[in-house]
Amino acid sequence: MLTSTKARLLFILAVCGIMYFNRLGAATLIFDDAFYAQKAKEMLRADNWLVPVYAGKADFQDGKPIFHYWAQMAGAGIFGSGNLGARSAQALFGFVGVIFLFFFARRFYSEPVAFMASLILAFTQQYLHHARSAQPDVLFTLFFTAAVAAYYAAVSGRGKIYYYLTGIAAGCAVMTRNVPGLLVFGVIGAHAVLTGGLSSRMRDKHFILGAMSSIVVILPWFVFMTLRFGGEFTENYIGRVAAIGVGGTGIYTPWHTIIVRIIENYWPWLPFLAMGIYKEIRLVLSPLSSKEEKSGSLLLLMWIAVPFAVFQAASVRGSQYIMPIYVPFAVVTARVFDGFRNNERWMKGLVAVSALAAVLYLFLPLAPNTLDVGHYGELKGLFGHVREVSPAPVAVPVEDYWYFSNGLRFYADAEVSAASAGGIGSDILSSRGKYYLMRSRDFAVLTQNARRSSKIIARTDNFIFLKSAGKNGR
């Protein structure tokens, strides 16, 4: 079953094509996705390819460099500023990431390992979810993987040019997700130290120049933004990134956040992953292992350990940050399957399950219902009414500003403001002809006067769009 390279590759292409692109635009975005998509939409409309903007103003609050927005703008330019356009770039990069893993693992491990690792990564829940989102994590993972793969190609004697490709890919990772991209060099450094090759590589001009080539990718945009915006950029952008790492954001994430996410998302592979990590450690420690075998195992172990340790130690432990470690997870798990005596049976089982899942996803709405469920499905019925009153601004409760603002701007092209500090009830009483969007439960707890002073334009089960009529309800 699927014994040739061509057949295996075609199978991966078919399965991933279904899993990553089928019904990609069916569900609405979540509010974080809508935030990124809105910024890309505004930049595309203004033909602005350098400065992230939100609500018509330069915006640095998310700490993301420009590459993610270029990808979003390309998707919106091809498919329009909607659900499909917002998700298409990441779906493509997720798809490419699986194919890239196949060729990397095939060259440096074995073709059966490459085939099984590709299918494992393709069906890894968190990877698949982010590949069907509008967030930067899959593109970041692709660049991170390319950098590590290029480094290993260089140290395996494939050519000095790969050192330069390492630096370029690492620079692209930084330009996608900022500082986490530098962890590529942490993985490389740890591998070099543990394989005893650090001193020789530090004397290799190609290794040094290759690492420095990342600066060529990173520096121009940061210099441009600093010169143009000065302290506004450095304080709000670089300061934000520093706060995430060492504290100061006011965001609390429990110490076990990342561990729990892995345990929740890495089924059914988790038991085999644990076995695989144990086997890789034993292989490294065994005096019978060859230098090449130890190097390959150490690469996988450091690829897992360095990002995990750094993100675990960070002040904000965002579970999305660990996306790059799912690639070595897949290889380690596949090596376990390949080591079983009846590995052909395991491979056939994996093929059968993958094919069945792809067929189910093709004919049943499993992908949007299990992976893409957005935050604005119910609000879609109100967005048309909001567009009708444009360009009048829409006020929303302060506590729901982030949620409503992103959806209203992206789907309804609305101007959004937060209700007054005195609360939305007092805001309604003190205004006339002003539009509001709120949850039904918030409307229910308003004073009787505030409700009487409101003219309901449209409503759903959980949301109300209304217009204030002043204190006398007229």
Secondary structure, DSSP 8 states (H G I E B T S, - for coil): ---SHHHHHHHHHHHHHHHHHTTTTSS---HHHHHHHHHHHHHHHTT-SSS-EETTEE--TT---SHHHHHHHHHHHHH-SSHHHHHHHHHHHHHHHHHHHHHHHHHHT-HHHHHHHHHHHHT-HHHHHHHTSSSTHHHHHHHHHHHHHHHHHHHTTS-THHHHHHHHHHHHHHHHHSGGGGHHHHHHHHHHHHTT-HHHHHT-HHHHHHHHHHHHHHHHHHHHHHHHHTHHHIIIIIHHHHHHHHS-S-----TTHHHHHHHHHSTTTHHHHHHHHHHHHHHHH-TTS-HHHHHHHHHHHHHHHHHHHHHHHSSS--GGGGGGGHHHHHHHHHHHHHHSTTHHHHHHHHHHHHHHHHHHHHHSTHHHHHT---S-TTTHHHHHHHHHHTTS-EEE-GGGHHHHHHHHHHHH---EEE--TT-HHHHHHT-EEEEEEEEHHHHHTS-HHHHHTEEEEEE-SSEEEEEEETTTT-
